[in-house]
């Protein structure tokens, strides 16, 4: 049985980086409805912060098939989507396809 992917955000409402990230987080929740998104705010859930050993904000943890890991990349929709899905985001797939297409055109001498 495959477990549902969980993405957990640990944040603080007083952290400017967290405030800046929240629109990205909310968009991600909308475009990936099959993923379970969990959110803990520092002042409302200090026990969760301590339990998870959170030392800085925002912190994102991704749990797939029982394995949890910290997300350590630029917090963009594309990077998060790629990490969560375990593959390429649709934008990344498009870029790869376009590159291959342009190389093939060049090889064949097509303008």
C-alpha positions as a Markdown table, in Angstrom:
| # | Residue | x | y | z |
|---|---|---|---|---|
| 1 | Unk | 0.0 | 0.0 | 0.0 |
| 2 | Unk | 1.4 | 3.4 | -1.0 |
| 3 | Unk | 1.0 | 6.1 | 1.6 |
| 4 | Unk | -0.2 | 9.5 | 0.8 |
| 5 | Unk | 2.5 | 12.1 | 0.4 |
| 6 | Unk | 2.6 | 14.7 | 3.3 |
| 7 | Unk | 4.2 | 18.1 | 3.0 |
| 8 | Unk | 4.6 | 19.9 | 6.3 |
| 9 | Unk | 5.3 | 23.6 | 6.6 |
| 10 | Unk | 6.7 | 25.0 | 9.9 |
| 11 | Unk | 6.5 | 28.8 | 9.9 |
| 12 | Unk | 6.1 | 31.9 | 11.9 |
| 13 | Unk | 3.8 | 34.8 | 11.2 |
| 14 | Unk | 6.5 | 37.2 | 12.3 |
| 15 | Unk | 9.1 | 35.9 | 9.8 |
| 16 | Unk | 9.4 | 38.0 | 6.7 |
| 17 | Unk | 10.6 | 34.9 | 4.6 |
| 18 | Unk | 7.5 | 33.0 | 5.8 |
| 19 | Unk | 5.1 | 35.8 | 4.9 |
| 20 | Unk | 6.8 | 36.0 | 1.5 |
| 21 | Unk | 6.4 | 32.3 | 1.0 |
| 22 | Unk | 2.8 | 31.9 | 1.9 |
| 23 | Unk | 1.3 | 32.8 | -1.6 |
| 24 | Unk | 3.5 | 30.0 | -3.1 |
| 25 | Unk | 2.4 | 27.6 | -0.4 |
| 26 | Unk | -1.3 | 28.4 | -1.0 |
| 27 | Unk | -0.9 | 28.0 | -4.7 |
| 28 | Unk | 0.9 | 24.7 | -4.3 |
| 29 | Unk | -2.0 | 23.4 | -2.2 |
| 30 | Unk | -4.4 | 24.2 | -5.0 |
| 31 | Unk | -2.4 | 22.6 | -7.8 |
| 32 | Unk | -1.6 | 19.4 | -5.9 |
| 33 | Unk | -4.9 | 18.3 | -4.3 |
| 34 | Unk | -3.8 | 14.7 | -4.0 |
| 35 | Unk | -1.1 | 15.7 | -1.5 |
| 36 | Unk | -1.7 | 16.2 | 2.2 |
| 37 | Unk | -0.5 | 19.6 | 3.3 |
| 38 | Unk | 0.1 | 20.3 | 7.0 |
| 39 | Unk | 0.9 | 23.6 | 8.5 |
| 40 | Unk | 2.2 | 24.6 | 11.9 |
| 41 | Unk | 2.6 | 28.2 | 13.0 |
| 42 | Unk | 5.2 | 28.8 | 15.7 |
| 43 | Unk | 3.2 | 30.8 | 18.2 |
| 44 | Unk | 0.2 | 28.4 | 17.9 |
| 45 | Unk | 2.1 | 25.1 | 17.9 |
| 46 | Unk | 5.4 | 25.5 | 19.8 |
| 47 | Unk | 5.3 | 21.9 | 20.9 |
| 48 | Unk | 5.2 | 20.7 | 17.3 |
| 49 | Unk | 8.2 | 22.9 | 16.5 |
| 50 | Unk | 10.2 | 21.4 | 19.4 |
| 51 | Unk | 9.1 | 17.9 | 18.6 |
| 52 | Unk | 10.2 | 18.3 | 15.0 |
| 53 | Unk | 13.5 | 20.0 | 16.0 |
| 54 | Unk | 12.7 | 23.1 | 13.9 |
| 55 | Unk | 15.4 | 25.7 | 14.3 |
| 56 | Unk | 14.6 | 28.1 | 11.4 |
| 57 | Unk | 11.6 | 29.3 | 9.4 |
| 58 | Unk | 10.2 | 28.5 | 7.0 |
| 59 | Unk | 11.0 | 24.8 | 7.2 |
| 60 | Unk | 9.4 | 22.3 | 4.8 |
| 61 | Unk | 9.4 | 18.5 | 5.3 |
| 62 | Unk | 8.2 | 16.1 | 2.7 |
| 63 | Unk | 7.2 | 12.6 | 3.7 |
| 64 | Unk | 6.7 | 9.9 | 1.0 |
| 65 | Unk | 6.2 | 6.2 | 1.7 |
| 66 | Unk | 7.2 | 6.6 | 5.3 |
| 67 | Unk | 10.5 | 8.5 | 4.6 |
| 68 | Unk | 10.7 | 12.1 | 5.7 |
| 69 | Unk | 13.2 | 14.5 | 4.4 |
| 70 | Unk | 13.8 | 18.2 | 4.6 |
| 71 | Unk | 13.3 | 20.4 | 1.5 |
| 72 | Unk | 16.6 | 22.2 | 0.9 |
| 73 | Unk | 16.2 | 24.2 | -2.3 |
| 74 | Unk | 14.8 | 27.5 | -3.5 |
| 75 | Unk | 11.2 | 27.6 | -2.5 |
| 76 | Unk | 9.6 | 27.9 | -5.9 |
| 77 | Unk | 6.4 | 26.2 | -7.1 |
| 78 | Unk | 8.5 | 24.3 | -9.7 |
| 79 | Unk | 11.1 | 23.1 | -7.2 |
| 80 | Unk | 8.5 | 22.0 | -4.7 |
| 81 | Unk | 6.4 | 20.3 | -7.2 |
| 82 | Unk | 9.4 | 18.4 | -8.6 |
| 83 | Unk | 10.4 | 17.3 | -5.1 |
| 84 | Unk | 7.0 | 16.3 | -4.1 |
| 85 | Unk | 6.2 | 14.4 | -7.2 |
| 86 | Unk | 9.6 | 12.8 | -7.4 |
| 87 | Unk | 10.0 | 13.7 | -11.0 |
| 88 | Unk | 9.9 | 16.7 | -13.2 |
| 89 | Unk | 7.3 | 19.4 | -13.0 |
| 90 | Unk | 5.3 | 20.0 | -16.2 |
| 91 | Unk | 7.4 | 23.1 | -16.8 |
| 92 | Unk | 10.6 | 21.1 | -16.5 |
| 93 | Unk | 9.3 | 18.5 | -18.9 |
| 94 | Unk | 8.4 | 21.2 | -21.4 |
| 95 | Unk | 11.9 | 22.7 | -21.1 |
| 96 | Unk | 13.5 | 19.3 | -21.8 |
| 97 | Unk | 11.2 | 18.6 | -24.7 |
| 98 | Unk | 11.9 | 22.0 | -26.2 |
| 99 | Unk | 15.7 | 21.6 | -25.9 |
| 100 | Unk | 15.5 | 18.2 | -27.6 |
| 101 | Unk | 13.3 | 19.6 | -30.3 |
| 102 | Unk | 15.6 | 22.5 | -31.1 |
| 103 | Unk | 18.6 | 20.2 | -31.2 |
| 104 | Unk | 16.9 | 17.9 | -33.6 |
| 105 | Unk | 15.9 | 20.7 | -35.9 |
| 106 | Unk | 19.5 | 22.0 | -35.9 |
| 107 | Unk | 20.8 | 18.5 | -36.7 |
| 108 | Unk | 18.4 | 18.1 | -39.6 |
| 109 | Unk | 19.1 | 21.6 | -40.9 |
| 110 | Unk | 15.5 | 22.8 | -40.4 |
| 111 | Unk | 14.9 | 26.4 | -39.7 |
